[in-house]
Amino acid sequence: LLPTNPYSATKAGAEMLVMAYGRSYGLPVITTRGNNVYGPNQFPEKLIPKFILLAMGGKVLPIHGDGSNVRSYLYCEDVAEAFEVILHKGEVGHVYNIGTKKERRVNDVARDVCKLFGMDPEASIKFVENRPFNDQRYFLDDEKLKKLGWSERTTWEEGLKKTMEWYTQNPEWWGDVSGALLPHPRMLMMPGGRHFDGSDEISSAASASDKPSQSHMVVPSARSTPQKPSLKFLIYGKTGWIGGLLGKLCEKQGIAYEYGKGRLEDRASLLQDVMSVKPTHVFNSAGVTGRPNVDWCESHKTETIRANVAGTLTLADVCREHGLLMMNFATGCIFEYDEKHPEGSGVGFKEEDTPNFTGSFYSKTKAMVEELLKEYDNVCTLRVRMPISSDLNNPRNFITKISRYNKVVNIPNSMTVLDELLPISIEMAKRNLKGIWNFTNPGVVSHNEILEMYRDYINPEFKWANFTLEEQAKVIVAPRSNNEMDASKLKKEFPELLSIKESLIKYAFEPNKKT
Ligand SMILES: NC(=O)c1ccc[n+]([C@@H]2O[C@H](COP(=O)([O-])OP(=O)(O)OC[C@H]3O[C@@H](n4cnc5c(N)ncnc54)[C@H](OP(=O)(O)O)[C@@H]3O)[C@@H](O)[C@H]2O)c1
């Protein structure tokens, strides 16, 4: 073995480890070494499906370098047959190459695809910059496998035609793969895609003038019918407040979605969801929030850890494994006013600040999980705070809550108007935004200011009484966080974002106005 690039080095290393297990522990292992496999259903980061999809869109087929590299292509059904033969007839401890002696230059592959689509190769093939570890040739001798009775059955012409037919009949199968058709695809540029491993094939490149959003797939017969890149969301939290609203929003926006059936802490059930739904993005609005309120978490600590820590991390990990972006509804209740961020100062906590509020077990677990999620480059953490919606009958709505309390404290806080911000979370998913985001409207609003609006817009007779934080402490189990979050990062990305008071009036009070 003489691996020439980091990818092949990991493969060679894995092969040796497996062999070593066979020798040391008698594990019955057989190793197969494959050539380039192609056929229907292959993810379009690979050369053949990529060329086919580009040709379907009438785009140029870009080739890294001069295209003289050679590869041996085997049709997927022949490879599956080889596995079967090796499984039943192969000798334990042996290595079998699954290959073909027929080699093809990348140039010729591109020309054959052009031929199938009636395209002029001279005009349709473009040579672009080579990639770092673009091996010239891999060649495998398949004699040993042939001796077991296997032989290649599908000719190149037949296999390529079948592959082309599958892609033209299933143009939407892979959804929006514009990212994968780019010159050097990277993970997360491919919604719904998998990790780009730069492995066995030469990736091709899109033409320099192509922008991802313009790469629409069209079937060859329809001359140019652009289709919308299709999104498919997998949402956790079907029975929850935010999860319920997200589903309604998707319906309104015509975005395909399904709710996850799995439980967050059950990895196998999450994997099953991902395999069956084939989402482009995953939204996590599941978690325990406690009923009637977060005090519940104080007496149900292991349940809280199971869902909010173990569960959230498991989902993030499953998503990472599948190259999926997870939009995670987290909380901003992990901060409290302090000396550097005093109440009324206008200095809010930023995304990079370390949580300083662990007064309640709920907040403590949320701060811990947020810290760990930083290590996941496929996660977008949305710090929601004191959510508000236009549904004033919903008991979870902050307005509804405080209008029903006997007494309320009066402290300015950052808050999230869901009617305005949930559509933004969808837009953030489309933009593949990651990292931590303070997911609140800019500015703060106090309890009394909200209740004054409530009186002015909803019920002129409405009266309320305040009490102090010390008095409040007597009627709740765990302390609550009060803070201002700095929403400038979100505002910069979405300049149209309204301040909390403007948003409250526009989304919650004006539509419910009774006075
Ligand atoms: N509401 C707030 O005040 C607020 C504020 C800031 C942040 N957040 C965060 O935003 C997220 C959503 O909040 P929400 O108000 O929509 O919560 P919610 O109404 O309490 O809904 C929680 C959802 O999570 C599901 N769930 C709980 N444990 C689960 C598990 N182990 N596996 C799978 N699903 C599970 C529940 O389903 P089952 O009924 O089937 O268990 C429910 O659908 C939460 O993470 C919350 O911490 C909420």
The ligand as an ORCA input file, in Angstrom:
! r2SCAN-3c Opt
* xyz 0 1
  N     -40.690     28.856     25.399
  C     -39.691     29.557     25.902
  O     -39.882     30.402     26.789
  C     -38.296     29.397     25.375
  C     -37.387     30.417     25.582
  C     -36.118     30.286     25.094
  C     -35.765     29.114     24.462
  N     -36.657     28.111     24.288
  C     -36.181     26.889     23.703
  O     -36.789     26.626     22.450
  C     -37.040     25.234     22.299
  C     -38.503     25.019     21.972
  O     -39.290     25.639     22.962
  P     -40.871     25.478     23.041
  O     -41.356     26.581     23.886
  O     -41.429     25.271     21.689
  O     -40.943     24.127     23.888
  P     -42.212     23.218     24.224
  O     -43.481     23.888     23.822
  O     -42.039     22.805     25.649
  O     -42.004     21.967     23.283
  C     -40.949     21.106     23.464
  C     -41.025     20.039     22.405
  O     -39.901     19.202     22.585
  C     -40.339     17.852     22.511
  N     -39.434     17.040     23.298
  C     -39.127     17.139     24.603
  N     -38.216     16.215     24.936
  C     -37.948     15.527     23.815
  C     -37.082     14.458     23.487
  N     -36.309     13.920     24.415
  N     -37.066     14.001     22.222
  C     -37.842     14.540     21.267
  N     -38.686     15.557     21.517
  C     -38.724     16.041     22.758
  C     -41.734     17.859     23.075
  O     -42.396     16.727     22.609
  P     -43.155     15.712     23.611
  O     -44.332     16.464     24.089
  O     -43.464     14.543     22.736
  O     -42.163     15.412     24.714
  C     -42.263     19.161     22.476
  O     -42.727     18.922     21.172
  C     -36.597     24.575     23.605
  O     -35.326     24.001     23.475
  C     -36.545     25.709     24.572
  O     -35.587     25.494     25.576
  C     -37.946     28.251     24.700
*
